[in-house]
Amino acid sequence: MDSEKQKGQKISLFVKENATDWDKNLDEIIFKLKNPTKKDHEISYINDYISATVDALFANQKEFSNKDHRQHFFENFTNYIPSDKKNWNLWDDFQKVSRSFEELKLENICNNLGVHFDKELTNDDKLKIIGYLNDLKGEITVEIAKINPMTELNFDYDPMRIYAEDQLEDVSHAPSDYYDSEVSYDCYIDRKDFDKYADKLEAKGGIYYVILDIEKQIPSGKEDHFYSKTSDHPAIRYAYYNKESLKGQIFLFDRNLKIADKLPWEREELAEEWKKCKIIPLTPVTQEENTLPKEKLSETRIHQPIHSQQNQQTNKPKRQKHALPDILEIDVKEYKLMRTAQWVAASTSGLVPENLKQSTSEAKQQSRTKENIDMKDPSVIRATHDTKKLKELVVPAVCAATKQKKAEKKKNWLKNLIVCYR
């Protein structure tokens, strides 16, 4: 995709799902006509990104028996999107969000849903993944908008239509005035029927407080309406939770695609109810989990074929130990000498510090590991700044201890200590 195009392109991102491409194209035209400030916006639907991602997953599943290839797809799935869809402007943001939260990582989704790649995936597997992502599409859109200020969120918010749907949920019990409206009379009622009846109810008036009661239920998520169960309300609640990061990016539209003048939490009669709104936030991926080796983080590596990456791993040079500066090596030796003197002096009095008690086997094991001296230890730092004074203290102590102990014991003690601090 063209990153320069993305930087200058305003995007109106929708959560709502249209039944057909015809409905989608018609809605786009009406939306821009009724909202002239959006006429130059690119119209995007989060469902399109979800469907394209899952389609790519299924199209590449034959390669997923290879664990490395499978993980490469999970981490870089936008590389596998077909060319006719790859130019969509939000792919980079969509992938970044999917890797930033535990609930959105593809490998976690597949594991949690019991989707495994040791056999060919079925259509049921596909529907499970799409259904799961659709349940979180509100969270996905909000997180995309938080990292892309050129994205505006557009949510369907129409309590009048909720009321109309409640009235028409069963056509056999539809109110009498329903038949006076220009709607179909068959047993199937579609979205247009609800919209037309909502227009009739709104024109008739007299139900302000009924509609207000419906609106007051939305912040809590306890609204019990057929429409609400498949609406944008969960996404609106998540947007409210993140409203400080989305100033000027949240827009609500009604059944006629007209954008509301105010957001519900900005209205005096609803402000207190929205303050009670609670949501369950997504779980951010911890820094350790989200941090890959430098080779994997590099842009060139992400876009390289699998076999090329494997060759790089094979030819990867061995790590070399960093040599200490000469002055530090000298000071460390002085420090070791000081610690040796402490051991000998303490041993003669029968008081051996606990931190100096180490078995020969432990000492040998440590000798195989990297340098044991902690250069951040305050005693080491002091040793590097006062070498002359240390010599004056250490040499007499060593001489005194040497006279009190037999040569063989001294030899063994010193040998163990040198191994410990090597």
C-alpha positions in Angstrom: 0.0 0.0 0.0 1.0 3.6 -0.6 2.1 5.0 2.8 2.2 8.6 1.4 -1.4 8.2 0.4 -2.4 7.0 3.8 -0.8 9.9 5.5 -2.9 12.5 3.7 -6.1 10.5 3.3 -9.0 10.8 5.8 -10.7 7.5 6.4 -14.3 7.0 7.7 -14.2 3.6 9.3 -17.5 1.8 9.9 -18.3 -1.1 12.2 -21.8 -1.8 10.8 -22.1 -4.7 8.4 -24.0 -4.4 5.1 -25.8 -7.4 3.6 -24.6 -6.8 0.1 -22.1 -4.7 -1.9 -25.1 -2.9 -3.4 -26.2 -1.8 0.1 -22.7 -0.8 0.9 -22.2 1.3 -2.2 -25.6 3.0 -1.7 -24.9 3.8 1.9 -21.5 5.3 0.9 -23.2 7.6 -1.6 -26.0 8.7 0.9 -23.5 9.1 3.7 -21.3 11.5 1.7 -24.4 13.4 0.4 -25.8 14.0 3.9 -22.5 14.8 5.4 -20.6 17.0 2.9 -17.5 17.3 5.2 -16.9 13.6 4.5 -17.2 13.7 0.7 -13.4 13.3 0.2 -13.1 10.5 2.8 -12.2 6.9 1.9 -15.0 4.7 3.3 -13.8 1.5 5.0 -15.5 -1.3 6.8 -13.8 -3.3 9.5 -15.6 -6.5 8.4 -13.8 -6.3 5.0 -10.4 -6.5 6.8 -11.5 -9.3 9.0 -12.9 -11.4 6.1 -9.7 -10.8 4.0 -7.5 -11.8 6.9 -9.4 -15.1 7.5 -9.5 -15.8 3.8 -5.7 -15.5 3.6 -5.4 -17.8 6.6 -7.3 -20.5 4.8 -5.6 -19.9 1.5 -2.2 -20.6 3.1 -3.1 -23.3 5.5 -1.3 -26.0 3.5 2.0 -24.4 4.4 1.1 -24.3 8.1 2.4 -27.8 8.9 5.7 -25.9 9.0 5.7 -24.2 12.4 8.0 -21.4 11.3 5.9 -20.7 8.2 2.8 -20.6 10.3 4.3 -18.2 12.9 5.6 -16.0 10.1 2.0 -15.7 8.8 0.6 -14.9 12.2 3.1 -12.1 12.6 3.1 -10.8 9.1 -0.3 -11.8 7.6 -0.6 -8.6 5.6 2.1 -10.0 3.3 -0.3 -12.7 2.3 -3.3 -10.5 1.4 -4.3 -10.8 -2.3 -3.1 -7.9 -4.5 -6.7 -6.6 -5.2 -7.1 -5.9 -1.5 -3.6 -5.1 -0.4 -3.9 -1.4 -1.3 -6.5 -0.8 1.5 -5.1 2.0 3.6 -5.5 0.5 7.1 -3.6 -2.8 6.7 -0.5 -1.7 8.6 -2.6 -0.4 11.5 -4.8 -3.5 11.5 -1.8 -5.8 11.8 -0.2 -3.7 14.4 -3.3 -3.8 16.6 -3.7 -7.5 16.1 -0.1 -8.1 17.5 -0.6 -5.7 20.4 -3.3 -7.5 22.3 -3.5 -11.1 23.5 -7.2 -11.4 22.4 -6.3 -10.4 18.9 -3.2 -12.5 18.1 -4.1 -15.0 15.5 -2.2 -17.9 17.2 -4.1 -17.2 20.4 -7.4 -17.1 18.6 -6.8 -20.4 16.8 -5.7 -22.1 20.1 -8.6 -20.8 22.1 -11.1 -21.9 19.4 -9.6 -25.3 19.0 -8.5 -24.6 15.4 -5.5 -26.8 14.6 -3.4 -27.2 11.5 -2.7 -30.9 11.6 -5.7 -31.4 9.3 -7.5 -29.3 6.7 -9.6 -26.6 8.1 -13.4 -26.7 7.6 -15.9 -24.0 6.9 -17.0 -24.3 10.5 -13.5 -23.4 11.6 -13.7 -20.3 9.3 -17.0 -19.2 10.7 -15.7 -19.6 14.3 -12.7 -17.3 13.6 -14.8 -14.7 11.8 -17.5 -14.8 14.5 -14.9 -14.3 17.2 -13.3 -11.3 15.4 -16.7 -9.8 14.7 -17.4 -9.9 18.4 -14.3 -7.7 18.9 -14.6 -5.6 15.8 -15.5 -2.5 17.9 -12.4 -2.8 20.0 -10.3 -3.3 16.8 -11.7 -0.2 15.2 -11.1 1.9 18.3 -7.5 0.7 18.7 -6.8 1.4 15.0 -8.1 5.0 15.4 -6.0 5.5 18.5 -2.8 4.9 16.5 -4.0 6.6 13.3 -5.3 10.1 13.8 -6.5 10.2 10.1 -9.2 7.6 10.9 -12.7 8.7 12.0 -14.9 6.2 13.7 -18.6 6.0 12.6 -21.0 4.1 14.8 -24.7 3.3 14.2 -26.7 4.9 17.1 -30.4 5.0 16.6 -32.6 4.4 19.7 -35.7 5.3 17.6 -35.1 2.3 15.4 -34.6 0.1 18.5 -38.1 1.1 19.6 -39.5 0.3 16.1 -37.8 -3.1 16.1 -39.3 -3.8 19.5 -42.7 -3.0 18.2 -42.3 -5.1 15.0 -40.3 -8.0 16.4 -43.3 -10.2 15.7 -45.3 -9.1 12.6 -48.4 -10.9 13.9 -48.5 -8.6 16.9 -47.5 -5.4 15.0 -49.3 -2.3 16.1 -52.2 -1.1 14.0 -50.4 2.0 12.8 -47.7 -0.2 11.3 -50.0 -1.1 8.4 -50.6 2.5 7.6 -46.9 2.9 6.9 -45.3 2.1 3.6 -43.7 -1.2 4.6 -44.1 -4.8 3.3 -46.8 -6.9 4.7 -45.2 -10.3 4.4 -44.0 -12.3 7.4 -40.4 -11.2 6.8 -39.4 -7.7 8.0 -36.1 -6.3 6.8 -34.0 -3.3 7.9 -35.8 -1.0 5.5 -39.1 -1.8 7.1 -37.8 -1.0 10.6 -36.3 2.3 9.3 -39.6 3.4 7.6 -41.6 2.6 10.7 -39.1 4.4 12.9 -39.5 7.5 10.6 -43.3 7.2 11.1 -42.9 7.0 14.9 -40.5 9.9 15.0 -42.9 12.1 12.9 -45.8 11.2 15.1 -43.9 12.2 18.3 -45.0 11.8 21.9 -42.4 9.2 22.8 -39.5 11.3 23.9 -39.3 9.7 27.4 -39.6 6.2 26.0 -36.6 6.8 23.7 -34.7 8.5 26.6 -35.2 5.4 28.7 -33.8 3.2 25.9 -30.8 5.6 25.7 -30.1 5.3 29.4 -29.8 1.6 29.2 -27.1 1.7 26.5 -24.1 2.8 28.7 -24.6 -0.1 31.1 -24.9 -2.7 28.3 -28.0 -4.1 29.9 -30.4 -3.1 27.1 -32.7 -6.0 26.2 -33.6 -5.3 22.6 -33.2 -7.5 19.5 -31.4 -4.7 17.6 -29.0 -3.9 20.4 -27.6 -7.5 20.5 -26.2 -7.0 17.0 -25.6 -3.2 17.1 -22.6 -1.0 17.4 -23.3 -0.3 21.1 -20.4 -2.4 22.5 -18.1 -0.5 20.1 -19.6 2.8 21.3 -19.0 1.9 24.9 -15.3 1.0 24.1 -14.9 4.3 22.3 -16.3 6.1 25.3 -13.8 4.3 27.5 -11.0 5.6 25.2 -12.6 9.0 24.5 -9.6 11.0 25.7 -7.4 9.4 23.0 -10.1 9.9 20.3 -11.0 13.5 20.5 -12.7 14.6 17.3 -12.6 11.0 15.9 -16.0 9.6 17.1 -19.2 10.1 15.1 -22.6 8.6 15.5 -25.1 8.3 12.7 -28.8 7.3 12.6 -30.7 5.1 10.2 -30.7 7.8 7.6 -26.9 8.1 7.9 -27.1 11.6 9.4 -24.4 12.3 11.9 -25.6 13.4 15.4 -24.7 16.9 16.6 -23.6 15.7 20.0 -22.3 12.5 21.4 -24.6 10.9 24.0 -22.2 11.4 26.9 -22.0 15.1 26.0 -25.8 15.5 26.5 -26.8 16.7 30.0 -29.7 14.2 30.4 -27.4 11.3 29.7 -24.0 12.4 31.1 -24.5 10.8 34.5 -25.5 7.4 33.0 -22.4 7.3 30.8 -20.2 8.0 33.8 -21.3 4.5 35.0 -20.2 2.9 31.8 -17.8 0.0 32.4 -16.0 -2.2 29.9 -13.5 -5.0 29.9 -10.4 -3.7 28.2 -8.2 -5.8 25.9 -5.0 -7.3 27.4 -1.9 -5.6 26.1 0.9 -7.9 25.0 3.8 -7.6 27.5 7.0 -6.0 26.3 8.8 -9.4 26.7 6.2 -11.2 24.6 6.0 -8.6 22.0 9.8 -8.1 21.6 11.3 -10.4 18.9 15.0 -10.8 18.2 16.4 -7.9 16.2 16.6 -10.1 13.1 12.8 -10.5 13.2 12.1 -6.9 14.0 14.0 -5.6 11.0 11.8 -4.5 8.1 14.0 -6.4 5.5 13.6 -9.6 7.4 9.9 -9.4 7.8 9.5 -9.2 4.0 12.0 -11.9 3.2 11.0 -15.4 2.1 11.1 -18.2 4.7 14.1 -20.0 3.2 16.2 -16.8 3.1 15.5 -16.2 6.8 16.5 -19.8 7.6 19.8 -19.3 5.8 20.5 -16.2 7.9 19.9 -18.2 11.1 22.3 -20.9 9.9 25.1 -18.4 9.1 24.6 -16.4 12.2 28.0 -15.7 13.8 28.7 -16.8 17.4 28.5 -14.2 20.1 31.8 -13.1 21.4 32.5 -12.1 25.0 33.1 -8.5 25.6 36.6 -7.8 27.0 36.8 -5.6 30.1 38.8 -2.4 29.7 42.4 -2.7 31.0 41.9 -0.4 33.9 38.8 -2.3 35.1 40.7 -5.6 34.8 43.4 -4.2 37.1 40.8 -3.0 39.6 38.9 -6.3 39.6 42.2 -8.1 40.5 42.6 -5.7 43.4 39.0 -6.4 44.4 39.6 -10.2 44.3 42.7 -9.7 46.5 40.7 -7.7 49.0 38.0 -10.4 49.2 40.7 -13.1 49.6 42.1 -11.2 52.6 38.6 -10.8 54.1 38.1 -14.6 53.8 41.4 -15.4 55.4 41.1 -12.9 58.2 37.5 -14.0 59.0 38.5 -17.7 58.9 41.1 -17.2 61.6 38.5 -15.8 63.9 36.0 -18.5 63.0 33.6 -16.0 61.4 33.2 -16.8 57.7 30.8 -14.5 55.9 27.8 -16.3 54.5 28.2 -14.7 51.1 31.7 -16.2 50.9 30.7 -19.8 51.7 30.7 -21.8 48.5 31.5 -25.4 47.8 34.1 -26.4 45.3 31.5 -27.8 43.0 29.6 -24.5 43.0 32.7 -22.7 42.3 33.5 -24.9 39.3 30.1 -24.5 37.9 30.3 -20.7 38.2 33.7 -20.8 36.5 32.1 -22.1 33.4 29.6 -19.2 33.3 30.3 -15.6 32.5 32.3 -13.3 34.8 30.9 -13.4 38.4 32.0 -9.9 39.4 29.1 -7.4 39.4 30.6 -4.1 38.1 27.6 -2.3 39.7 28.5 -3.6 43.2 29.3 -0.6 45.4 32.3 -2.4 46.8 33.7 -2.9 43.3 33.1 0.8 42.5 34.9 1.8 45.7 37.8 -0.6 44.8 38.2 1.2 41.4 38.6 4.5 43.1 41.0 3.6 46.0 43.5 1.0 44.7 46.4 2.4 46.7 44.5 2.3 50.0 43.3 -1.3 49.3 46.9 -2.4 48.8 47.9 -1.0 52.2 45.0 -2.9 53.9 45.2 -6.1 52.0 48.9 -7.0 52.1 49.3 -6.9 55.9 46.1 -8.9 56.4 47.3 -11.6 54.0 50.7 -11.8 55.7 49.1 -12.1 59.2 46.8 -14.9 58.1 49.7 -16.7 56.3 51.6 -17.0 59.6 48.6 -18.5 61.5 47.6 -21.2 59.1 49.4 -24.2 57.6 50.6 -23.8 54.1 48.4 -26.6 52.8 45.2 -25.1 54.2 46.1 -21.7 52.8 46.8 -23.2 49.4 43.4 -25.0 49.3 41.4 -21.9 50.5 43.1 -19.6 48.1 42.5 -22.1 45.3 38.8 -22.3 46.0 38.5 -18.5 46.3 40.3 -17.8 43.1 38.0 -20.3 41.3 35.0 -18.5 42.8 36.0 -15.1 41.6 37.5 -16.0 38.3 
